[in-house]
Amino acid sequence: MSKAPVVTGISPIEGVPGTKVIIRGENFGNRPEDLIGLTICGVDCLMTAEWKTSNKIIARNVAGNGKGDIIVTTVQGSRGTSTVQFKGYQETMGLLKESAVWVDETIFLNMAFGRKRPMSPTSALQEDPLGLSVEGNDRKVLNEDLEEMFPGCSGDLSSTKFNPEWFLLENHYSTSYDDLRAGLAYLRRKVETQKMGQISFLKTNVGSVLEQLDTLLELKCKFESDIQEYGRNITQVLEKSIIECKEEADKLFEDVLQRKDRADGTRNALNVLHRFRFLLYLPVNIERHIQRGDYDVVINDYARAKSLFGDTQVPLFRRFYNEVEKRIDDLRGVLGEQLTRMPSSLEHQKKIIRNLHHLETPGDPAWQCLTAQHEYILHLLISVRDNHLNREMADHDLGSGGGKMGGGVGGSRHSTPAAKYNKIMMSSVGEWQANAPVRVLWVEEACEVLSTNFPDMWKLSQAYFGGELLPPSAQVDHLKHPRCKEMILELLHVFSGLMRGAIMPHSLDPVGANFRNYHVWPEASPDQITPWLPQVLRHVRGCYSTLLTQDLPNDALDVVKDLILDLRVHCLMSLFQQTVEHVRSLHTREKWNLEVDDENGGCTQLPHICENVIVECAQLVRETVLESGPRETPLLDHPTVHRDIITLIHNVIVAFAQSLEKLSQVSLHDPDEDDSDCNISENAPGVEAQLLITLSNCAFMRRTILPRLSDSLVRASYPPEAVKEAVEQASGTYTELQDRLFEAYLEERVDPIIGMIERSMYLGQYDWGKVEHPPSDVRTYVKEILINITHVHAEVVGVWPGLVGGLVGRVVEGVGEEMSRLITCVSHWSPAGALQAHIDLDALTSVLRNHMSQAASASFHEAREILPKLAAADERYVLLHFFKLFPSTPQHIITVLSSINTSNAIRKQFTLKGQLTFKKPSHP
């Protein structure tokens, strides 16, 4: 590419359409064909341009109006620039004035219509349309100012861009307002007169118009009669007669001349046939040896004939020697075709190149072979890709998704990526071919194509630039070395691009030149391709090992090296991502078979399955991806990959938390809804038990599995810092999930218990203000509360005893708040009703004291404070009935007396030593 054209000067600087403009500047091209564009004031003037030199062009302005740049465009420098401007303007034209462009004459005809006399040349000139005199109007507005005020307009009456404001400022700047009004009235009268004048003109010249129509009709009839008589090609008969005369003249002497030429030819042939048989039979002998493949004999005979008859001036010998040259040219063509026919061995190509040099073949056969081999490998890579692509598109149209995975590697729904890969490695060649996706088969074949053909091309290039394939007198053309390097890099870039388009299209550059050529594969499911990615990586690494043995330059090896790096990263991401999806779906494998451990609580097999899946994935990634091959970059040294490792480990661990959360959501789903996708086990316990087991699994995962996973990943050579950070982040996620499951279980358990208190308390329209008989027992709602809390206690102890304090304590808090609310809502208390309420509250606080938190104690205390105060006799009655219902030890009595609201005197009476006989509890 050369510099862009620059216009630095023009002459003249303004003119009407058709003005010849001399353009001067730089970089206008080296020949007339280099000029491909010329615009003046935005109008294309290339048709009128005449290239003189690289600094001078002559052209004519076409129809530009106003100021504008002169832009020159050449082949080498593309579109140029201009430092000067040309001003084009429209000149007022009369009917008799020459013009280089078309001028609309309707304005002049309209001015002539309606006049009583013929139009003179001077009358065609424009006159003031307002009929005002312009004498004395010396003050005018400059054209530059008018162009700024009205860009793109004109004050010319004949212009399509006429602007009346421009016209008035240009011609009537000093005219008074009254004169302008008079001119407007004059213009209106003139227009009306012209309209009437057109009709009068037609009436006056109606005879001439009719004569013209008659003449045209007569001409038409004459033309149609000639066509009927002579046809449309009137000169065809004359041409045919002339040709026949010429043929008859040639026939008169044709026979005589042919007999004479035949006799002379026979005599000359007999004279020289015997004497120069070597040269005369040489063309036939050359053809015979070419058919046999005896190229060495042909080369020797040609060298002898060239030394004997190469400089002869005898026409006959020259003719036969030309035939020999023609046969040799055919042999050069045959050898050249064999040289470019692929595939071919390297030794065979070298032999053909030497034969072509002996035949003095023009050009560079070795370079032609090198370029042919380059094109062949490119064509082979693309054709193999197209064949497999068409096959996958056909499978895709049939609904198989581009891979035959059914019943093969991907047939098992619960197979992990590691299990799928192990099955691939253990399969036979036939099973491998039958189950592998089409694009994986393409990767294998493409790597085989490059590994088989590329070394021969590289060795041929080395022999070429080493002078081994050149004639002794020739010199190595080092200018071709950059082109050879480009071909090598192009092959590797195409191989890399085709690989990326098939396996990881996201790594292609969207703005790249070949993006559309590579990104042609249909979208494939990751479940089909991911298990085969380690196998794909193995094939590409094998191809890379072949290239390493050829001693290629580093920039060529870096193309495949970068491909392997991106493929390793993609394999790492895909294997972990598929493991994440697999772990997320583990909730479908929950069987609810609880295994209780005194140390860690109860859990199912789900956390252990998750641990095995993650460890298997980590081992597979370490063996196939993280371990570096020859001259490969250590993957963990890459800063981006190091950050991604943290994210991947975190995601695969957190995926099980998502599975547990989904499992809890499945447990809480509406039974009226369609649960076909929930995959609930037939042995599944109740909703509350499912939530409790899920909560225990979450806690077991956080306390036990996460430390074991951290140790396993570190032993598998994963960075300890990355593993620690990922596990710590995941631990926080499990803590949050544990809190949510805790609240969900409480919601399922506490709400029903609290909801039944009010219903049971007022069962049978019970009224605290209408109770007349003293209480003899606690009410039924108290017993129901204790039975429900006991059920929760037993359920939690059966799954995870460590949760008893938290869960039962929260249930007691809810009961205390509800009791405080219900007692607050009572408006009237009878003495017996207040006594009954005191007994109920004391019974609840006594039984639940071991699970009572400060908030629960405050709620019960608040409820007790709301109740009416009891007299000493009532307090004694409450204690007597309380101990009758709940026999206990003396220490228990002291604790109860201190917890309930009794007076000091009553408390003293019941704590005197020896005044009470305690019954031994019948049950603990």
SEGU-349793 format. One record per residue (C-alpha): x, y, z. Coordinates in steps of 0.02 Angstrom, whole numbers. Example, Ala and Ser with C-alpha at 12.3 -4.5 7.8 and 13.67 -1.06 7.14 Angstrom:
2
     px     py     pz
    615   -225    390
    684    -53    357
//
This chain:
924
     px     py     pz
      0      0      0
     66    172    -48
     18    341     20
   -156    412     -8
   -178    541   -148
   -174    724    -97
   -244    868   -203
   -142   1027   -172
   -192   1141   -316
   -326   1169   -451
   -350   1287   -596
   -473   1371   -610
   -545   1376   -435
   -727   1399   -494
   -831   1374   -650
   -995   1319   -728
  -1033   1137   -774
   -914   1080   -912
   -767   1185   -855
   -598   1101   -883
   -508   1087   -718
   -322   1052   -701
   -289    956   -540
   -116    948   -464
    -55    851   -312
     36    692   -259
     16    503   -268
   -105    500   -417
    -40    328   -471
     92    264   -591
    -21    235   -741
   -195    281   -802
   -268    115   -740
   -222    161   -560
   -351    302   -560
   -517    223   -504
   -613    372   -436
   -630    562   -450
   -764    672   -371
   -782    861   -386
   -901    942   -263
   -973    770   -222
  -1010    727   -407
   -923    581   -495
   -813    650   -635
   -712    493   -674
   -784    480   -852
   -710    650   -897
   -544    623   -807
   -380    612   -906
   -227    549   -811
    -68    640   -861
     64    603   -730
     70    549   -549
     51    734   -505
    -73    797   -635
   -251    754   -691
   -366    850   -811
   -554    832   -792
   -716    927   -823
   -839    983   -692
  -1005    894   -721
  -1145    969   -618
  -1075   1018   -449
  -1150   1169   -365
  -1067   1262   -221
   -898   1233   -142
   -830   1058   -119
   -675    951   -108
   -589    864   -254
   -561    683   -200
   -447    566   -299
   -453    377   -272
   -316    259   -331
   -286     72   -324
   -132     84   -213
   -177    226    -96
   -366    208    -81
   -468    367    -54
   -371    530    -45
   -392    704     29
   -395    882    -35
   -319   1043     34
   -413   1156    -89
   -594   1174   -142
   -680   1204   -308
   -834   1315   -323
   -965   1265   -450
  -1108   1379   -499
  -1251   1380   -624
  -1239   1509   -762
  -1399   1591   -827
  -1426   1514   -999
  -1525   1580  -1144
  -1602   1482  -1285
  -1459   1523  -1405
  -1314   1501  -1283
  -1210   1343  -1285
  -1205   1238  -1127
  -1108   1081  -1078
  -1255   1013   -977
  -1441    999  -1000
  -1535   1159   -962
  -1720   1156   -922
  -1800   1262  -1060
  -1977   1254   -996
  -1955   1419   -908
  -1913   1506  -1072
  -2057   1421  -1164
  -2176   1470  -1026
  -2117   1649  -1040
  -2147   1643  -1227
  -2321   1571  -1219
  -2456   1700  -1227
  -2354   1828  -1323
  -2427   1898  -1483
  -2260   1897  -1574
  -2119   1773  -1601
  -1989   1762  -1463
  -1824   1850  -1498
  -1659   1790  -1429
  -1645   1937  -1312
  -1818   1905  -1242
  -1762   1735  -1177
  -1647   1821  -1056
  -1712   1829   -880
  -1796   1989   -830
  -1847   2042   -657
  -2004   1941   -615
  -2071   2083   -506
  -2058   2208   -649
  -1953   2327   -541
  -1803   2423   -597
  -1638   2371   -520
  -1555   2538   -555
  -1496   2621   -398
  -1482   2458   -301
  -1297   2473   -276
  -1299   2388   -105
  -1289   2199   -122
  -1259   2054     -7
  -1101   1953    -39
  -1122   1778   -110
  -1020   1705     33
  -1141   1777    160
  -1290   1712     62
  -1214   1536     55
  -1191   1537    244
  -1370   1598    275
  -1452   1480    147
  -1340   1326    127
  -1381   1221    -25
  -1497   1354   -101
  -1484   1474   -249
  -1558   1639   -308
  -1567   1580   -490
  -1746   1572   -553
  -1705   1422   -664
  -1625   1321   -523
  -1718   1181   -433
  -1647   1249   -270
  -1717   1423   -294
  -1742   1521   -133
  -1849   1682   -141
  -1761   1759     11
  -1593   1739    -77
  -1666   1820   -234
  -1735   1972   -140
  -1573   2000    -42
  -1470   1985   -201
  -1575   2095   -318
  -1687   2205   -208
  -1586   2238    -52
  -1631   2425    -58
  -1807   2411   -129
  -1943   2482    -17
  -2085   2381     54
  -2217   2470    -51
  -2120   2435   -211
  -2108   2252   -165
  -2297   2244   -140
  -2321   2324   -310
  -2201   2197   -387
  -2299   2055   -308
  -2460   2118   -388
  -2368   2132   -556
  -2306   1951   -539
  -2482   1886   -505
  -2552   1977   -660
  -2409   1908   -766
  -2443   1728   -712
  -2628   1744   -754
  -2583   1816   -926
  -2465   1670   -963
  -2598   1541   -921
  -2717   1622  -1046
  -2577   1640  -1176
  -2544   1451  -1184
  -2720   1414  -1240
  -2714   1552  -1372
  -2551   1482  -1441
  -2627   1310  -1468
  -2780   1383  -1554
  -2673   1489  -1671
  -2556   1344  -1726
  -2681   1202  -1733
  -2650   1177  -1921
  -2465   1149  -1901
  -2492   1025  -1762
  -2614    922  -1869
  -2491    921  -2016
  -2355    852  -1904
  -2468    712  -1844
  -2514    666  -2024
  -2330    658  -2074
  -2289    542  -1929
  -2435    427  -1972
  -2380    416  -2156
  -2201    375  -2103
  -2265    235  -1991
  -2370    156  -2131
  -2223    160  -2254
  -2108     75  -2127
  -2235    -64  -2094
  -2257   -100  -2281
  -2067   -117  -2305
  -2059   -241  -2162
  -2197   -348  -2239
  -2110   -348  -2411
  -1925   -370  -2364
  -1933   -428  -2183
  -1845   -348  -2037
  -1667   -390  -2101
  -1671   -302  -2268
  -1482   -321  -2300
  -1478   -510  -2267
  -1513   -557  -2450
  -1370   -447  -2512
  -1248   -521  -2386
  -1295   -699  -2435
  -1263   -664  -2621
  -1090   -594  -2588
  -1040   -748  -2486
  -1097   -867  -2623
   -993   -775  -2754
   -837   -789  -2648
   -862   -977  -2622
   -880  -1010  -2810
   -720   -913  -2847
   -621  -1017  -2721
   -681  -1182  -2798
   -604  -1144  -2969
   -422  -1168  -2912
   -440  -1273  -2755
   -415  -1447  -2834
   -261  -1399  -2935
   -170  -1323  -2789
   -209  -1471  -2676
   -136  -1599  -2802
     23  -1499  -2823
     51  -1480  -2636
     21  -1666  -2610
    151  -1717  -2740
    284  -1598  -2672
    256  -1657  -2496
    272  -1840  -2544
    436  -1813  -2638
    516  -1713  -2498
    462  -1838  -2367
    541  -1984  -2461
    706  -1890  -2479
    732  -1846  -2297
    644  -1991  -2212
    791  -2109  -2219
    930  -1984  -2186
    856  -1900  -2030
    758  -2044  -1956
    817  -2005  -1778
    735  -1834  -1776
    583  -1889  -1878
    542  -2038  -1765
    587  -1948  -1605
    410  -1879  -1568
    336  -2054  -1581
    475  -2129  -1477
    450  -1995  -1344
    265  -2036  -1331
    305  -2221  -1318
    432  -2195  -1179
    315  -2075  -1087
    179  -2208  -1086
    304  -2335  -1016
    368  -2211   -887
    548  -2214   -952
    577  -2031   -917
    766  -2049   -909
    773  -2113  -1090
    665  -1968  -1148
    778  -1844  -1060
    934  -1917  -1144
    854  -1917  -1319
    795  -1739  -1295
    967  -1682  -1244
   1043  -1762  -1402
    910  -1687  -1518
    932  -1516  -1440
   1121  -1521  -1468
   1100  -1575  -1653
    947  -1479  -1710
    919  -1345  -1580
    987  -1205  -1691
    936  -1272  -1863
    852  -1156  -1987
    785  -1292  -2102
    595  -1279  -2098
    567  -1468  -2098
    689  -1499  -1959
    621  -1350  -1866
    448  -1422  -1882
    496  -1593  -1814
    600  -1514  -1679
    449  -1412  -1632
    352  -1574  -1620
    487  -1640  -1505
    472  -1482  -1402
    285  -1506  -1397
    305  -1684  -1335
    430  -1623  -1206
    307  -1489  -1154
    178  -1627  -1134
    303  -1724  -1030
    334  -1569   -924
    146  -1557   -901
    134  -1741   -852
    276  -1723   -728
    204  -1562   -662
     35  -1647   -640
    118  -1792   -550
    214  -1667   -443
     54  -1581   -386
    -47  -1742   -371
    -71  -1785   -190
    -40  -1887    -90
    137  -1927   -143
    294  -1983    -53
    437  -1862    -22
    564  -1963   -122
    448  -1974   -272
    424  -1786   -268
    611  -1755   -261
    639  -1869   -412
    506  -1778   -514
    583  -1610   -468
    755  -1668   -531
    680  -1730   -696
    594  -1563   -722
    758  -1474   -694
    843  -1587   -824
    704  -1543   -947
    741  -1358   -915
    565  -1328   -856
    530  -1143   -833
    480  -1086   -662
    519  -1166   -496
    452  -1346   -485
    508  -1368   -305
    413  -1213   -250
    261  -1270   -349
    267  -1437   -260
    281  -1349    -93
    130  -1237   -128
     32  -1386   -197
     66  -1486    -40
     12  -1337     65
   -151  -1322    -32
   -178  -1510    -23
   -163  -1515    166
   -279  -1365    181
   -405  -1445     64
   -391  -1610    155
   -422  -1531    325
   -573  -1434    263
   -645  -1578    161
   -630  -1697    309
   -715  -1565    416
   -854  -1543    288
   -885  -1731    274
   -903  -1751    461
  -1003  -1590    472
  -1128  -1652    343
  -1141  -1815    437
  -1173  -1727    602
  -1299  -1610    520
  -1391  -1762    453
  -1390  -1841    626
  -1446  -1675    699
  -1593  -1666    578
  -1642  -1842    628
  -1645  -1788    809
  -1492  -1878    876
  -1403  -1715    920
  -1246  -1754    820
  -1189  -1901    923
  -1233  -2086    943
  -1234  -2089   1130
  -1388  -2193   1165
  -1343  -2356   1250
  -1159  -2310   1245
  -1056  -2195   1352
  -1194  -2074   1394
  -1332  -2203   1417
  -1326  -2202   1607
  -1417  -2058   1685
  -1319  -2065   1847
  -1145  -2091   1771
  -1013  -1968   1827
   -889  -1889   1703
   -751  -1999   1775
   -856  -2157   1752
   -896  -2109   1573
   -713  -2078   1533
   -661  -2244   1610
   -791  -2332   1504
   -722  -2246   1349
   -544  -2302   1388
   -600  -2482   1418
   -703  -2495   1258
   -640  -2582   1101
   -602  -2493    938
   -769  -2544    864
   -866  -2484   1015
   -764  -2324   1016
   -805  -2288    834
   -989  -2329    862
  -1013  -2223   1017
   -900  -2074    986
   -982  -1910    928
   -949  -1863    748
   -843  -1712    791
   -731  -1819    903
   -702  -1936    756
   -660  -1783    653
   -531  -1727    781
   -447  -1897    771
   -444  -1895    581
   -385  -1713    571
   -241  -1747    690
   -196  -1899    585
   -199  -1792    426
    -84  -1661    499
     34  -1786    580
     51  -1885    417
     68  -1746    287
    144  -1597    378
    316  -1677    411
    341  -1710    223
    299  -1528    183
    419  -1466    317
    561  -1579    256
    528  -1525     76
    543  -1342    126
    703  -1376    220
    776  -1465     67
    720  -1322    -45
    801  -1183     55
    954  -1294     82
    983  -1296   -109
    955  -1482   -126
    810  -1463   -250
    885  -1327   -361
    992  -1341   -519
   1180  -1318   -494
   1177  -1146   -575
   1026  -1082   -476
   1031   -986   -314
    912  -1000   -168
    779   -865   -173
    776   -806      6
    632   -689    -34
    519   -841    -33
    566   -887    143
    434   -770    222
    302   -843    107
    351  -1020    159
    338   -969    340
    166   -896    307
    109  -1060    229
    172  -1158    379
     85  -1040    500
    -73  -1039    394
    -86  -1229    403
    -66  -1229    591
   -186  -1082    613
   -317  -1169    505
   -293  -1329    603
   -312  -1232    766
   -464  -1136    702
   -552  -1294    642
   -519  -1377    809
   -584  -1228    904
   -739  -1216    795
   -782  -1399    826
   -737  -1420   1010
   -736  -1245   1089
   -816  -1116    974
   -819   -990   1116
   -629   -971   1099
   -643   -904    919
   -622   -719    889
   -796   -653    837
   -716   -513    734
   -589   -627    652
   -582   -646    464
   -616   -834    468
   -745   -837    608
   -887   -885    489
   -780  -1022    409
   -741  -1104    576
   -901  -1075    675
  -1009  -1192    569
  -1042  -1339    684
  -1215  -1355    761
  -1231  -1330    946
  -1200  -1492   1039
  -1251  -1543   1211
  -1109  -1533   1339
  -1163  -1702   1408
  -1115  -1782   1241
   -947  -1695   1212
   -876  -1672   1388
   -837  -1858   1424
   -736  -1863   1261
   -634  -1704   1294
   -488  -1798   1377
   -482  -1911   1223
   -482  -1757   1110
   -342  -1682   1213
   -243  -1844   1195
   -257  -1839   1004
   -203  -1657    994
    -57  -1691   1110
     -4  -1836    998
     -6  -1720    847
     94  -1591    946
    224  -1724    990
    246  -1760    804
    274  -1575    770
    404  -1565    909
    511  -1695    818
    521  -1584    662
    620  -1442    744
    491  -1311    696
    514  -1127    744
    437  -1072    908
    304   -960    830
    237  -1110    733
    238  -1224    885
    155  -1088    989
     -2  -1101    881
    -32  -1282    931
     35  -1249   1105
    -96  -1113   1133
   -228  -1230   1063
   -179  -1364   1189
   -180  -1237   1330
   -355  -1176   1285
   -412  -1355   1261
   -345  -1402   1433
   -435  -1253   1511
   -594  -1298   1418
   -579  -1479   1472
   -551  -1422   1652
   -703  -1308   1648
   -815  -1435   1560
   -772  -1582   1674
   -801  -1479   1830
   -959  -1402   1757
  -1031  -1572   1712
   -985  -1632   1886
  -1076  -1481   1956
  -1232  -1528   1856
  -1216  -1708   1913
  -1200  -1657   2096
  -1349  -1540   2078
  -1455  -1688   2024
  -1405  -1800   2170
  -1568  -1759   2258
  -1654  -1879   2139
  -1552  -2022   2215
  -1604  -1992   2396
  -1674  -2153   2472
  -1699  -2082   2650
  -1605  -2228   2729
  -1539  -2146   2887
  -1375  -2202   2966
  -1354  -2134   3144
  -1182  -2101   3216
  -1165  -2057   3401
  -1024  -1936   3362
  -1085  -1850   3203
  -1271  -1880   3210
  -1377  -1959   3075
  -1357  -1943   2886
  -1401  -2035   2726
  -1284  -2097   2589
  -1304  -1935   2489
  -1156  -1840   2566
  -1041  -1990   2540
  -1097  -2004   2358
  -1060  -1819   2333
   -887  -1841   2409
   -847  -1987   2293
   -906  -1892   2139
   -801  -1739   2178
   -645  -1842   2217
   -664  -1943   2056
   -680  -1781   1955
   -527  -1707   2039
   -424  -1864   2002
   -480  -1866   1820
   -437  -1682   1796
   -267  -1706   1877
   -223  -1856   1767
   -285  -1786   1601
   -275  -1597   1616
   -162  -1535   1755
    -15  -1646   1711
     88  -1554   1578
    160  -1638   1425
    325  -1597   1334
    350  -1409   1314
    176  -1370   1384
    141  -1228   1504
     99  -1287   1682
    -85  -1252   1696
    -86  -1203   1879
     48  -1070   1846
    -74   -974   1739
   -151   -835   1849
   -322   -846   1768
   -330  -1034   1786
   -275  -1019   1968
   -424   -905   2001
   -539  -1020   1903
   -484  -1170   2007
   -549  -1083   2163
   -715  -1047   2078
   -732  -1223   2008
   -695  -1309   2173
   -815  -1191   2260
   -952  -1220   2131
   -939  -1410   2135
   -948  -1411   2326
  -1090  -1285   2332
  -1185  -1385   2201
  -1226  -1514   2334
  -1297  -1374   2442
  -1408  -1328   2295
  -1459  -1510   2281
  -1504  -1514   2466
  -1602  -1353   2449
  -1695  -1423   2300
  -1729  -1580   2401
  -1806  -1474   2538
  -1912  -1383   2410
  -1970  -1549   2339
  -2017  -1601   2516
  -2123  -1446   2537
  -2209  -1454   2367
  -2397  -1451   2355
  -2465  -1630   2352
  -2604  -1576   2235
  -2476  -1528   2103
  -2402  -1646   1976
  -2250  -1725   2060
  -2192  -1832   1915
  -2028  -1734   1906
  -1994  -1736   2093
  -1934  -1918   2095
  -1992  -1945   2275
  -1942  -2112   2347
  -2079  -2233   2397
  -1997  -2251   2570
  -1990  -2064   2599
  -2042  -2009   2776
  -2152  -1861   2816
  -2114  -1683   2765
  -2047  -1636   2937
  -1935  -1789   2944
  -1870  -1754   2769
  -1824  -1576   2819
  -1740  -1638   2977
  -1639  -1770   2882
  -1590  -1642   2750
  -1536  -1524   2890
  -1431  -1664   2966
  -1351  -1702   2795
  -1308  -1518   2775
  -1226  -1512   2946
  -1134  -1676   2915
  -1070  -1608   2749
  -1006  -1450   2832
   -927  -1534   2984
   -858  -1696   2912
   -858  -1704   2721
   -783  -1532   2686
   -623  -1563   2787
   -603  -1733   2703
   -628  -1655   2531
   -498  -1523   2570
   -370  -1657   2616
   -412  -1760   2460
   -391  -1611   2342
   -226  -1562   2420
   -162  -1741   2402
   -216  -1733   2218
    -89  -1591   2190
   -216  -1449   2191
   -150  -1284   2263
   -178  -1287   2452
   -217  -1101   2458
   -349  -1116   2323
   -427  -1270   2404
   -432  -1185   2573
   -513  -1028   2505
   -642  -1125   2404
   -687  -1238   2551
   -704  -1091   2669
   -822  -1002   2550
   -922  -1161   2527
   -932  -1186   2715
  -1016  -1017   2730
  -1144  -1070   2600
  -1183  -1230   2696
  -1201  -1128   2856
  -1329  -1015   2772
  -1421  -1167   2703
  -1421  -1247   2874
  -1503  -1091   2947
  -1635  -1090   2811
  -1674  -1275   2836
  -1681  -1244   3024
  -1811  -1107   2998
  -1909  -1213   2874
  -1919  -1357   2997
  -1973  -1241   3135
  -2107  -1168   3022
  -2173  -1342   2985
  -2170  -1393   3169
  -2202  -1236   3273
  -2347  -1165   3175
  -2461  -1317   3198
  -2418  -1328   3385
  -2452  -1143   3413
  -2606  -1147   3304
  -2689  -1283   3407
  -2665  -1195   3576
  -2805  -1068   3553
  -2924  -1196   3477
  -2894  -1321   3616
  -2898  -1187   3752
  -3071  -1127   3704
  -3139  -1296   3652
  -3322  -1311   3702
  -3338  -1121   3716
  -3235  -1119   3875
  -3238   -950   3965
  -3110   -903   4097
  -3233   -783   4179
  -3371   -914   4201
  -3272  -1053   4285
  -3357  -1095   4451
  -3280  -1259   4513
  -3101  -1263   4576
  -2979  -1354   4460
  -2935  -1534   4491
  -2812  -1561   4346
  -2721  -1466   4209
  -2824  -1432   4055
  -2816  -1537   3896
  -2727  -1404   3793
  -2578  -1412   3911
  -2566  -1599   3887
  -2577  -1577   3697
  -2438  -1449   3701
  -2325  -1564   3800
  -2366  -1714   3690
  -2324  -1615   3530
  -2162  -1549   3604
  -2119  -1726   3659
  -2148  -1786   3480
  -2031  -1652   3413
  -1903  -1699   3544
  -1911  -1883   3498
  -1901  -1845   3312
  -1746  -1735   3332
  -1659  -1857   3449
  -1687  -1997   3323
  -1597  -1900   3185
  -1472  -1781   3266
  -1468  -1763   3457
  -1362  -1607   3444
  -1510  -1511   3374
  -1624  -1544   3524
  -1577  -1388   3621
  -1598  -1269   3475
  -1755  -1341   3397
  -1854  -1383   3556
  -1800  -1217   3632
  -1872  -1124   3483
  -2035  -1222   3499
  -2047  -1176   3685
  -2018   -993   3641
  -2164   -999   3520
  -2275  -1082   3651
  -2229   -949   3781
  -2267   -806   3662
  -2434   -883   3614
  -2483   -913   3797
  -2438   -734   3841
  -2543   -670   3696
  -2695   -777   3739
  -2693   -732   3924
  -2674   -549   3880
  -2832   -560   3774
  -2939   -623   3921
  -3046   -479   3986
  -3126   -558   4142
  -3063   -689   4262
  -3164   -789   4387
  -3070   -847   4544
  -3078  -1028   4485
  -3025   -978   4309
  -2874   -882   4373
  -2830  -1030   4484
  -2841  -1147   4333
  -2730  -1031   4228
  -2598  -1027   4366
  -2596  -1217   4374
  -2580  -1231   4183
  -2435  -1107   4175
  -2345  -1187   4322
  -2363  -1358   4241
  -2290  -1296   4076
  -2144  -1205   4155
  -2103  -1353   4266
  -2099  -1481   4126
  -2010  -1370   3999
  -1885  -1290   4116
  -1735  -1383   4040
  -1775  -1311   3867
  -1825  -1137   3926
  -1727   -992   3853
  -1727   -816   3921
  -1854   -762   3791
  -1969   -907   3836
  -1949   -873   4024
  -1991   -690   3994
  -2149   -738   3896
  -2211   -856   4033
  -2168   -728   4167
  -2264   -595   4072
  -2414   -711   4061
  -2405   -748   4247
  -2397   -563   4288
  -2556   -532   4190
  -2654   -660   4290
  -2747   -599   4447
  -2650   -616   4609
  -2695   -767   4714
  -2734   -768   4898
  -2628   -871   5017
  -2756  -1009   5023
  -2764  -1014   4832
  -2575  -1022   4820
  -2574  -1167   4944
  -2709  -1252   4839
  -2607  -1229   4682
  -2453  -1306   4761
  -2548  -1453   4833
  -2626  -1496   4666
  -2461  -1465   4576
  -2367  -1589   4684
  -2511  -1710   4671
  -2497  -1704   4482
  -2306  -1699   4473
  -2224  -1796   4618
  -2043  -1744   4632
  -1890  -1735   4746
  -1867  -1601   4881
  -1738  -1514   4772
  -1864  -1509   4630
  -1993  -1432   4748
  -1871  -1296   4798
  -1837  -1260   4615
  -2021  -1253   4572
  -2062  -1142   4720
  -1928  -1021   4665
  -1991  -1023   4485
  -2176   -995   4516
  -2255   -839   4585
  -2287   -888   4770
  -2273   -785   4929
  -2125   -804   5046
  -2236   -870   5187
  -2308  -1008   5080
  -2137  -1046   5012
  -2070  -1061   5191
  -2210  -1176   5247
  -2180  -1299   5106
  -1992  -1303   5129
  -1990  -1347   5314
  -1893  -1505   5342
  -2000  -1656   5383
  -2170  -1578   5349
  -2195  -1662   5180
  -2191  -1843   5132
  -2143  -1863   4951
  -2204  -2005   4847
  -2080  -2095   4739
  -2113  -2060   4557
  -2193  -2204   4466
  -2099  -2157   4307
  -1943  -2052   4272
//
